[in-house]
């Protein structure tokens, strides 16, 4: 005869109460989480409305100044030319401010988080492939859709590939030219800088550094201040950075470093390498190095570059 299956023990009142408490606690937490989400949405919308209101109040102020100046032009005929100029400027500034009011505001912490994630992914890729620490920005004049590419070599003694080879992520072929090619974060920043630039972009290190640092502090507001030092003999440009956006400038392809490198590579029309170091007087120093056109862009030459002098000597058995 088959034995009857053992029956499950009846749940006690304490067990039932405990399960009920767990359910209530979970429901309470879900309700609190939903309240927090709604409050977060409300705060974001409130912040955006406040910023839009600030821009629009500024626009109204410009309109008021422009209108009063135009009225004053008729009241004071002797100063009519001056008041008309003020009036036209005020109305124009009001129109521009009103219609260029951004509809969405992204906090600096969100931008930092997005870039840090991207930098971590790229650094992990470099580490997994056991690539070198050199960062070479190569101009791509033959491909006008991009200003430059970031080449990270695989070997200590490397050669810079042709721009056509840098279109792919993995650069293969000649052993000395192997590595990876990445689109630099400064590429699109340089495009915006070029579009907003008045006049022509410099071709000498001094002019290039002056224009790029002005864009960093005034156009993009990525730094508070910069200090430039050009060493023509060693073919380097050192730019001291004060309070950069996006955190530590030692991160791979930091936007501030990347814009400087892309700008120098494009302006000089030759590959450049970058190095970053700490400085007690500044948030950090970016050093851009380049070779003369007659010299090959390799690290196998007898003369050491500033990056090699700063790099630790590998230990030998």
BANU-42626 format. One record per residue (C-alpha): residue number from 1; residue in three letters; x, y, z. Coordinates in Angstrom, 1 decimal. Each point is the difference from the previous one (the first is absolute). Layout:
BEGIN
    i   aa       u       v       w
  NUM  ALA       X       Y       Z
...
This chain:
BEGIN
    i   aa       u       v       w
    1  UNK     0.0     0.0     0.0
    2  UNK     1.2     3.5    -0.8
    3  UNK     0.7     2.2     2.9
    4  UNK    -2.0     3.3     0.2
    5  UNK     2.1     3.1    -0.7
    6  UNK     1.0     1.8     3.1
    7  UNK    -2.2     3.1     0.5
    8  UNK     1.6     3.4     0.3
    9  UNK     0.0     1.4     3.5
   10  UNK    -2.6     2.6     0.6
   11  UNK     1.3     3.5     0.1
   12  UNK    -0.1     1.6     3.4
   13  UNK    -1.4     3.4     0.7
   14  UNK     3.5     1.4     0.5
   15  UNK     1.0    -1.2    -3.5
   16  UNK    -3.0     1.6    -1.5
   17  UNK     0.7     3.3     1.8
   18  UNK     3.6     0.0    -1.2
   19  UNK    -1.0    -0.5    -3.6
   20  UNK    -2.6     2.7     0.3
   21  UNK     2.7     2.3     1.4
   22  UNK     2.4    -0.8    -2.9
   23  UNK    -2.7     0.8    -2.5
   24  UNK    -0.9     3.3     1.7
   25  UNK     3.7     1.0     0.3
   26  UNK     0.4    -0.7    -3.7
   27  UNK    -3.0     1.9    -1.0
   28  UNK     1.1     2.9     2.2
   29  UNK     3.5     0.0    -1.6
   30  UNK    -1.5    -0.1    -3.5
   31  UNK    -2.3     2.9     0.9
   32  UNK     2.9     2.0     1.5
   33  UNK     2.1    -0.7    -3.1
   34  UNK    -2.8     1.2    -2.3
   35  UNK    -0.3     3.2     2.1
   36  UNK     3.7     0.6    -0.3
   37  UNK    -0.1    -0.5    -3.8
   38  UNK    -2.9     2.4    -0.3
   39  UNK     1.8     2.5     2.2
   40  UNK     3.1    -0.3    -2.1
   41  UNK    -1.9     0.6    -3.2
   42  UNK    -1.7     3.0     1.6
   43  UNK     3.3     1.5     1.1
   44  UNK     1.5    -0.5    -3.5
   45  UNK    -3.0     1.7    -1.6
   46  UNK     0.1     2.8     2.6
   47  UNK     3.7     0.6    -0.6
   48  UNK    -0.5     0.1    -3.8
   49  UNK    -2.9     2.5     0.4
   50  UNK     2.1     2.1     2.3
   51  UNK     2.8     0.2    -2.5
   52  UNK    -2.3     0.7    -2.9
   53  UNK    -1.7     2.8     2.1
   54  UNK     3.4     1.5     0.7
   55  UNK     0.9     0.1    -3.7
   56  UNK    -3.4     1.5    -0.9
   57  UNK     0.2     2.6     2.8
   58  UNK     3.4     1.0    -1.5
   59  UNK    -1.6     0.2    -3.5
   60  UNK    -2.8     2.3     1.5
   61  UNK     2.7     2.2     1.5
   62  UNK     1.7     0.3    -3.4
   63  UNK    -3.4     0.9    -1.6
   64  UNK    -0.6     2.6     2.7
   65  UNK     3.3     1.6    -0.5
   66  UNK    -0.4     0.0    -3.7
   67  UNK    -3.5     1.5     0.1
   68  UNK     1.0     2.7     2.5
   69  UNK     3.0     0.9    -2.1
   70  UNK    -2.2     0.4    -3.1
   71  UNK    -2.4     2.2     1.9
   72  UNK     2.8     2.1     1.3
   73  UNK     1.3     0.4    -3.6
   74  UNK    -3.2     2.0    -0.7
   75  UNK     0.1     1.9     3.3
   76  UNK     3.6     1.0    -0.3
   77  UNK     0.7     0.7    -3.8
   78  UNK     3.5     1.2     0.7
   79  UNK     0.9    -3.5     1.2
   80  UNK    -2.2    -1.8    -2.5
   81  UNK     2.8    -2.0    -1.7
   82  UNK     1.3    -1.4     3.3
   83  UNK    -3.4    -1.0     1.3
   84  UNK    -1.0    -1.6    -3.2
   85  UNK     3.2    -2.1     0.1
   86  UNK    -0.8    -1.0     3.6
   87  UNK    -3.6    -0.8    -0.9
   88  UNK     0.9    -2.2    -3.0
   89  UNK     2.6    -1.8     2.1
   90  UNK    -2.4    -0.6     2.8
   91  UNK    -2.8    -1.3    -2.2
   92  UNK     2.4    -2.3    -1.9
   93  UNK     1.4    -1.4     3.2
   94  UNK    -3.5    -0.6     1.4
   95  UNK    -1.0    -1.9    -3.1
   96  UNK     3.1    -2.2     0.0
   97  UNK    -0.2    -0.7     3.7
   98  UNK    -3.7    -0.9    -0.2
   99  UNK     0.1    -2.3    -2.9
  100  UNK     3.3    -1.7     1.0
  101  UNK    -1.2    -0.9     3.5
  102  UNK     0.9    -3.7     0.4
  103  UNK    -2.9    -2.4     0.6
  104  UNK     2.1    -2.6     1.8
  105  UNK     2.7     0.5     2.6
  106  UNK     2.5    -2.8     0.8
  107  UNK     1.8     0.3     3.3
  108  UNK     3.8    -0.1     0.2
  109  UNK    -0.1    -3.2     2.1
  110  UNK    -2.0    -1.8    -2.7
  111  UNK     2.6     1.1    -2.7
  112  UNK     2.8    -1.2     2.3
  113  UNK    -1.6    -3.4     0.5
  114  UNK    -0.6    -0.5    -3.7
  115  UNK     3.6     0.9    -0.9
  116  UNK     1.5    -2.0     2.9
  117  UNK    -1.9    -3.1    -1.2
  118  UNK     1.3     0.4    -3.6
  119  UNK     3.6     0.6     1.3
  120  UNK    -0.2    -3.2     2.2
  121  UNK    -1.2    -2.0    -3.0
  122  UNK     2.9     1.3    -2.2
  123  UNK     2.6    -0.5     2.7
  124  UNK    -1.3    -3.6     0.6
  125  UNK     0.4    -0.6    -3.7
  126  UNK     3.6     1.3     0.0
  127  UNK     0.8    -2.1     3.1
  128  UNK    -1.5    -3.2    -1.4
  129  UNK     2.0     0.4    -3.2
  130  UNK     3.2     0.8     1.9
  131  UNK     0.6     3.1    -2.0
  132  UNK     2.5     2.8     0.6
  133  UNK    -0.5     3.2     2.0
  134  UNK     0.8     2.3    -2.9
  135  UNK    -2.9     2.0    -1.4
  136  UNK     0.5     1.2    -3.6
  137  UNK    -2.5     2.3    -1.7
  138  UNK     0.3    -0.3    -3.8
  139  UNK    -1.5     2.6    -2.3
  140  UNK    -2.3    -1.3    -2.7
  141  UNK    -0.1     2.7    -2.6
  142  UNK    -0.8    -2.6    -2.7
  143  UNK    -3.3    -0.7     1.9
  144  UNK    -1.7     3.3     0.5
  145  UNK    -2.8    -1.6     2.1
  146  UNK     2.5    -0.3     2.9
  147  UNK     2.9     2.3     1.1
  148  UNK     2.2    -2.7     1.7
  149  UNK     0.1    -3.5     1.4
  150  UNK     1.4    -1.2     3.3
  151  UNK     2.6    -2.8    -0.6
  152  UNK     1.1    -2.3     2.9
  153  UNK     2.9    -2.2    -1.1
  154  UNK     0.6    -3.6     0.9
  155  UNK     3.8     0.1     0.0
  156  UNK     2.5     2.1     1.7
  157  UNK     1.8     0.7    -3.3
  158  UNK    -2.9     1.1    -2.1
  159  UNK    -0.7     1.8    -3.2
  160  UNK    -3.0     2.3    -0.7
  161  UNK    -2.3    -1.6    -2.6
  162  UNK    -1.4     1.9    -3.0
  163  UNK    -3.4     1.7     0.6
  164  UNK    -1.7    -2.6    -2.2
  165  UNK     1.1    -2.8     2.3
  166  UNK    -1.5     1.9     3.0
  167  UNK    -3.6    -0.3    -1.2
  168  UNK    -0.4    -3.4     1.7
  169  UNK     0.1    -0.6     3.8
  170  UNK     2.7    -2.7    -0.2
  171  UNK     3.1     1.1    -2.1
  172  UNK     1.7    -3.1    -1.4
  173  UNK     2.6    -0.5    -2.7
  174  UNK     3.6     1.1     0.6
  175  UNK     1.0    -1.1     3.5
  176  UNK     1.3     3.4     1.0
  177  UNK    -3.3     1.6    -1.0
  178  UNK    -2.3    -2.3     2.0
  179  UNK    -2.3     1.4     2.6
  180  UNK    -3.4     1.5     0.3
  181  UNK    -1.5     3.1    -1.5
  182  UNK    -2.7     2.0     1.9
  183  UNK    -2.1     3.0    -0.9
  184  UNK     1.3     2.7     2.5
  185  UNK    -2.5     1.8     2.2
  186  UNK     1.6     3.3    -1.1
  187  UNK    -0.8    -0.6    -3.7
  188  UNK    -3.6     1.4     0.1
  189  UNK     1.1     2.7     2.4
  190  UNK     2.6     1.1    -2.5
  191  UNK    -2.7     0.0    -2.7
  192  UNK    -2.1     2.4     2.1
  193  UNK     3.0     2.1     0.8
  194  UNK     0.9     0.2    -3.7
  195  UNK    -3.6     1.1    -0.9
  196  UNK    -0.1     2.7     2.6
  197  UNK     3.5     1.3    -0.7
  198  UNK     0.4     3.4    -1.5
  199  UNK     2.9     0.2    -2.5
  200  UNK     2.4    -2.9    -0.7
  201  UNK     1.4    -2.6     2.3
  202  UNK     3.7     0.4     0.8
  203  UNK     2.8    -2.1    -1.4
  204  UNK     2.6     0.8     2.6
  205  UNK     0.1    -1.5     3.5
  206  UNK    -0.5     3.4     1.7
  207  UNK    -3.0     0.9    -2.0
  208  UNK    -1.5    -3.5     0.3
  209  UNK     0.4    -0.1     3.7
  210  UNK    -1.5     3.5     0.5
  211  UNK    -3.1    -0.7    -2.1
  212  UNK    -0.6    -3.4     1.5
  213  UNK     0.4     1.2     3.6
  214  UNK    -2.4     2.9    -0.7
  215  UNK    -2.6    -2.5    -1.3
  216  UNK     0.5    -2.2     3.1
  217  UNK    -0.6     2.8     2.5
  218  UNK    -2.4     2.3    -2.0
  219  UNK    -1.9    -2.0    -2.6
  220  UNK    -0.4    -3.4     1.7
  221  UNK     0.7     1.1     3.6
  222  UNK     1.8    -3.2     0.7
  223  UNK     2.7     1.7     2.1
  224  UNK     0.3     3.0     2.1
  225  UNK     3.4     1.2    -1.1
  226  UNK     3.0    -1.2    -2.0
  227  UNK     3.7     0.9    -0.2
  228  UNK     2.0    -0.7    -3.1
  229  UNK     3.7    -0.8    -0.3
  230  UNK     1.5    -0.8    -3.5
  231  UNK     3.4    -1.8    -0.3
  232  UNK     0.9     0.3    -3.6
  233  UNK     3.4    -1.7     0.4
  234  UNK    -1.6    -3.2     1.4
  235  UNK    -3.1     0.4    -2.1
  236  UNK    -2.4    -0.1     2.9
  237  UNK    -2.9     2.2     1.3
  238  UNK    -0.9    -0.2     3.7
  239  UNK    -3.4     1.3     1.0
  240  UNK    -0.8     0.3     3.7
  241  UNK    -3.7    -0.6     0.7
  242  UNK    -1.9     1.5     2.9
  243  UNK    -3.2    -1.7     1.2
  244  UNK    -0.9    -2.1    -3.1
  245  UNK    -3.4    -1.5    -0.5
  246  UNK    -0.5    -3.8    -0.2
  247  UNK     2.4    -0.7     2.9
  248  UNK     3.5    -1.4    -0.1
  249  UNK     1.9     1.0    -3.2
  250  UNK     2.1    -3.2     0.2
  251  UNK    -3.0    -2.0    -1.3
  252  UNK     0.3    -1.5    -3.4
  253  UNK    -1.0     2.6    -2.7
  254  UNK    -1.3     2.6     2.5
  255  UNK    -2.0     2.6    -2.0
  256  UNK     2.3     2.9     1.0
  257  UNK     3.2    -2.0    -0.9
  258  UNK    -1.7    -1.4    -3.1
  259  UNK    -1.0     3.4    -1.4
  260  UNK     3.5     1.3     0.5
  261  UNK     1.5    -3.0    -1.7
  262  UNK    -2.4     0.0    -2.9
  263  UNK     0.5     3.7    -0.5
  264  UNK     3.8    -0.3     0.0
  265  UNK     0.0    -3.0    -2.3
  266  UNK    -2.3     1.8    -2.5
  267  UNK     1.8     3.4     0.2
  268  UNK     3.5    -1.5    -0.3
  269  UNK    -1.3    -2.7    -2.5
  270  UNK     2.1    -2.7     1.7
  271  UNK    -0.5    -2.6     2.7
  272  UNK     0.4     1.2     3.6
  273  UNK     0.3    -1.9     3.3
  274  UNK    -1.4     1.2     3.3
  275  UNK     1.1    -0.3     3.6
  276  UNK    -1.6     1.2     3.2
  277  UNK     1.6     0.6     3.4
  278  UNK    -1.0     1.5     3.3
  279  UNK     1.1     3.4     1.2
  280  UNK    -0.4     1.7     3.4
  281  UNK    -0.9     3.3    -1.6
  282  UNK    -2.6    -1.3    -2.4
  283  UNK    -2.5    -2.8    -0.3
  284  UNK     2.3    -1.6    -2.6
  285  UNK     2.3     0.6    -2.9
  286  UNK    -0.5    -1.3    -3.6
  287  UNK     3.1    -0.4    -2.1
  288  UNK    -0.4    -0.4    -3.8
  289  UNK     3.0    -1.2    -1.9
  290  UNK     0.6    -0.2    -3.7
  291  UNK     2.8    -0.9    -2.5
  292  UNK     1.4     2.0    -2.8
  293  UNK    -1.3    -1.1    -3.5
  294  UNK     3.4    -1.5    -0.8
  295  UNK     0.0    -2.3     3.0
  296  UNK    -2.1    -3.2     0.1
  297  UNK    -2.8    -0.1     2.6
  298  UNK     1.5    -2.9     1.9
  299  UNK     1.2    -0.5     3.5
  300  UNK     3.0    -2.1    -1.1
  301  UNK     2.3     3.0    -0.6
  302  UNK     3.1     0.7     2.2
  303  UNK    -1.3     3.3     1.2
  304  UNK    -2.5    -0.4     2.8
  305  UNK    -3.2     2.0     0.0
  306  UNK    -1.3     1.7     3.2
  307  UNK    -2.5    -2.9     0.5
  308  UNK     2.9    -2.5    -0.1
  309  UNK     2.0     2.0     2.5
  310  UNK    -2.9     0.0     2.4
  311  UNK    -0.9    -3.6    -0.5
  312  UNK     1.5    -2.6     2.5
  313  UNK     2.7    -2.2    -1.3
  314  UNK    -1.1    -3.6    -0.3
  315  UNK     1.7    -2.4     2.3
  316  UNK     2.2    -2.7    -1.6
  317  UNK     0.9    -3.4     1.4
